[in-house]
């Protein structure tokens, strides 16, 4: 691989974008690109939901809502997107393994 044999020193840092692009150039495969995108989207969705849940917590560690309806709707929608994020991650891994 290109990025392993390059042997960068301390002043020459490769960004994550550069590493991903070099890996995609090596493989010349669109499935790898789609798999990386799916994994990235899945991780981003799960991170954002976890962050929202953390920010809603009060001093006692419980999630605070202003009404029952907001609690019901928010938890259902977050559960759906959390599950879709998991499916995106798993399908991206599946695409990388069985391309």
N, C-alpha and C positions, 0 to 999 in steps of 0.2 A: 504494500500500500504506500501511497505517496506520503501521507502525513506521518507515518512511522519512520520511514527512512530519511526524512528531512532533518531530524535531530536538531531541534531548535535550542538556542541558548536562552538565558534568562531574559534578554532584551527582545527576543523574537517570539511573541506570543501569537498562537493561532486562535482565532475566535471560533466559537461553536459553529457559526454559519460557514466558515471556510472549511472546517473539517467535514461537515455534512455535504457541502457542495463537491468536495474532492471525492468523497465516497460515492456520490451519485454519478460523477464523471467516470469513475472506475467501472461501475457496474453497467452503465448505459442501459438502464432498465427503468421503465416508468413505474413498475410495481414497487420498487424500492422507494421512489419519491412519494407515492400514495401511502405507503406504509408509514413512512416518517411523518407525513402530514397527519394521518389518523392518530398516531401515538401522541404527537404534539397537541392536537386538539383535545384528545381525551385527557391528557395530563392537565392542560389548561382549564378545562371545565371542572375537573375534580378539585383543582387548587382554588379556583374562584368560589366554588360552593363551600369548601372548607373554610375559606377566609371569611365569607359572609356569616357562616355559623359561628365562627370564633368572635367576630365583631358584635354579634347579637347577644353574647353572654354577659350577664351582670356579675356583680361581686360574689354572688353565691354559686356561680358556675352554671346557672340555668339560662336557657334562651328566653329572652324577653320579647313578647308581642303585645301590641296594644289591644287586640281583640281576638276572639276565638276564630273568626272567619279568616283573619290574616294568618294565624298560625296554621289553620287547616290547609289553606291554599298554598302557602309558602312551603310547607313541608312536603306536600304532594308534588309540587313542581320541582323542587330540589331533588327529591327522590328519583323522579323520572330522568332529570338531566344527569344525575350522578350515575344512574344505571346506563344511560346512553354513553357517557364518558367511559365507563368500564367496557362497554361493547366496542367502542372505537379503539381503545388500547388493545383489547384482545384480538380484534380483527387486524390491526396493524402488525401485531406480533405474528399472527397466523400468516399474513402475507409475506412477512420477512422469512419465515421458516419454510413455507411451501411455495416459493416463487418459481 
